[in-house]
């Protein structure tokens, strides 16, 4: 006798409509209960999105304004397309004014660096030091410019008689980026000691450079100075002035 095939029971459309209505009712109840919260959340999300675009637009506007001021500063700093009647002093002062405005609108590593350099150019080493120090605090990660900033900062310290601060800055330069600028720091220290007549310390720095950095760009300078000292050859002779010659002072014989 053939096996009867059982028909699969089908759900009544009425039952399905009832279940769908129940789900819809639950959703409506959920929405009604949380309507205020959902509206608040939606409003906040919309406000955040609008605020994001407002801030982005504002920042971009500031960036463009600061960059425009910075570019004009470069023109005065390098004397590009500047009226020939403008004196050099006026040119530096205008560069300072533009770089200061650029920093005020939106500070950047290059505008701060050139602001310090502009002060340095006119001999205002106090303000140059101030701007270089701000640079080291705000843009310590700018390793392409930072070594030059340290050198200029140390030089400004020396110009103002702050030898302790200058040597400390050389030390910071020597430690930068795992010591890759240590040979430069040693050379600058040696030159400083030479300028104040401390040849023993000068030669100490040069010997350290020669022993540690045989491939340094400063090696030849250091080795020549050491060889000159060890061979007993005196340093550079000061040329006699016309007044000294008139007094009968004889120049040393050339070897």
GILIN-V852274 format. One record per backbone hydrogen bond with DSSP energy under -1.0 kcal/mol. NH is the residue of the N-H (numbers start at 1). CO is the residue of the C=O. E is the energy in kcal/mol with one decimal. If there is no record, write none. Layout:
nh->NH co->CO e->E
nh->NH co->CO e->E
This chain:
nh->16 co->12 e->-2.2
nh->17 co->13 e->-2.2
nh->18 co->14 e->-2.1
nh->19 co->15 e->-2.4
nh->20 co->16 e->-2.4
nh->21 co->17 e->-2.3
nh->22 co->18 e->-2.0
nh->23 co->19 e->-2.2
nh->24 co->20 e->-2.4
nh->25 co->21 e->-2.8
nh->26 co->22 e->-2.5
nh->27 co->23 e->-2.3
nh->28 co->24 e->-2.6
nh->29 co->25 e->-2.6
nh->30 co->26 e->-2.7
nh->31 co->27 e->-2.9
nh->32 co->28 e->-2.7
nh->33 co->29 e->-2.5
nh->34 co->30 e->-1.7
nh->38 co->34 e->-2.9
nh->39 co->35 e->-2.6
nh->40 co->36 e->-2.6
nh->41 co->37 e->-2.9
nh->42 co->38 e->-2.6
nh->43 co->39 e->-2.5
nh->44 co->40 e->-2.6
nh->45 co->41 e->-2.6
nh->46 co->42 e->-2.4
nh->47 co->43 e->-2.5
nh->48 co->44 e->-2.6
nh->49 co->45 e->-2.2
nh->50 co->46 e->-2.4
nh->51 co->47 e->-2.8
nh->52 co->48 e->-2.5
nh->53 co->49 e->-2.0
nh->54 co->50 e->-2.3
nh->55 co->51 e->-2.9
nh->56 co->52 e->-2.6
nh->57 co->53 e->-2.4
nh->58 co->54 e->-2.6
nh->59 co->55 e->-3.1
nh->60 co->56 e->-2.1
nh->61 co->57 e->-2.2
nh->62 co->58 e->-2.5
nh->63 co->59 e->-2.6
nh->64 co->60 e->-2.3
nh->65 co->61 e->-2.2
nh->66 co->62 e->-2.9
nh->67 co->63 e->-2.4
nh->68 co->64 e->-2.2
nh->69 co->65 e->-2.1
nh->70 co->66 e->-2.3
nh->71 co->67 e->-2.5
nh->72 co->68 e->-1.9
nh->73 co->69 e->-2.0
nh->74 co->70 e->-2.1
nh->75 co->71 e->-1.8
nh->76 co->72 e->-1.7
nh->77 co->73 e->-2.7
nh->78 co->74 e->-3.0
nh->80 co->75 e->-2.7
nh->86 co->83 e->-2.0
nh->91 co->87 e->-2.2
nh->92 co->88 e->-2.3
nh->93 co->89 e->-2.2
nh->94 co->90 e->-2.3
nh->95 co->91 e->-2.2
nh->96 co->92 e->-2.5
nh->97 co->93 e->-2.2
nh->98 co->94 e->-2.4
nh->99 co->95 e->-2.7
nh->100 co->96 e->-2.5
nh->101 co->97 e->-1.9
nh->102 co->98 e->-2.3
nh->103 co->99 e->-2.5
nh->104 co->100 e->-2.2
nh->105 co->101 e->-2.2
nh->106 co->102 e->-2.8
nh->112 co->108 e->-2.0
nh->113 co->109 e->-2.2
nh->114 co->110 e->-2.6
nh->115 co->111 e->-1.8
nh->116 co->112 e->-2.3
nh->117 co->113 e->-2.2
nh->118 co->114 e->-2.2
nh->119 co->115 e->-1.9
nh->120 co->116 e->-2.2
nh->121 co->117 e->-2.3
nh->122 co->118 e->-1.3
nh->123 co->120 e->-1.4
nh->124 co->119 e->-2.4
nh->125 co->123 e->-1.6
nh->128 co->124 e->-1.8
nh->129 co->125 e->-2.6
nh->130 co->126 e->-1.8
nh->131 co->127 e->-2.3
nh->132 co->128 e->-2.5
nh->133 co->129 e->-2.4
nh->134 co->130 e->-1.9
nh->135 co->131 e->-2.1
nh->136 co->132 e->-2.1
nh->137 co->133 e->-1.4
nh->138 co->134 e->-2.8
nh->139 co->135 e->-3.2
nh->142 co->139 e->-1.8
nh->143 co->141 e->-2.0
nh->146 co->142 e->-2.8
nh->149 co->145 e->-1.9
nh->150 co->146 e->-2.5
nh->151 co->147 e->-1.8
nh->152 co->148 e->-2.6
nh->153 co->149 e->-2.9
nh->154 co->150 e->-2.6
nh->155 co->151 e->-2.1
nh->156 co->152 e->-2.3
nh->157 co->153 e->-2.2
nh->158 co->154 e->-2.3
nh->159 co->155 e->-2.3
nh->160 co->156 e->-1.3
nh->161 co->158 e->-1.7
nh->162 co->157 e->-3.1
nh->163 co->161 e->-1.2
nh->166 co->162 e->-2.0
nh->167 co->163 e->-2.6
nh->168 co->164 e->-1.9
nh->169 co->165 e->-2.0
nh->170 co->166 e->-2.2
nh->171 co->167 e->-1.9
nh->172 co->168 e->-1.8
nh->173 co->169 e->-2.3
nh->174 co->170 e->-2.2
nh->175 co->171 e->-1.3
nh->179 co->176 e->-1.5
nh->182 co->179 e->-1.5
nh->185 co->181 e->-2.2
nh->186 co->182 e->-2.6
nh->187 co->183 e->-2.0
nh->188 co->184 e->-2.4
nh->189 co->185 e->-2.3
nh->190 co->186 e->-2.5
nh->191 co->187 e->-2.5
nh->192 co->188 e->-2.0
nh->193 co->189 e->-2.6
nh->194 co->190 e->-2.2
nh->195 co->191 e->-2.1
nh->196 co->192 e->-1.2
nh->197 co->194 e->-1.4
nh->198 co->193 e->-2.8
nh->199 co->197 e->-1.2
nh->202 co->198 e->-2.0
nh->203 co->199 e->-2.9
nh->204 co->200 e->-1.8
nh->205 co->201 e->-2.1
nh->206 co->202 e->-2.0
nh->207 co->203 e->-2.7
nh->208 co->204 e->-1.8
nh->209 co->205 e->-2.0
nh->210 co->206 e->-2.5
nh->211 co->207 e->-2.2
nh->212 co->208 e->-1.9
nh->213 co->209 e->-3.0
nh->216 co->213 e->-1.6
nh->219 co->216 e->-1.2
nh->222 co->218 e->-2.2
nh->223 co->219 e->-3.1
nh->224 co->220 e->-2.5
nh->225 co->221 e->-1.8
nh->226 co->222 e->-2.2
nh->227 co->223 e->-2.8
nh->228 co->224 e->-2.2
nh->229 co->225 e->-1.8
nh->230 co->226 e->-2.7
nh->231 co->227 e->-2.1
nh->233 co->228 e->-1.4
nh->245 co->241 e->-2.0
nh->246 co->242 e->-2.1
nh->247 co->243 e->-1.2
nh->248 co->245 e->-1.7
nh->249 co->244 e->-2.1
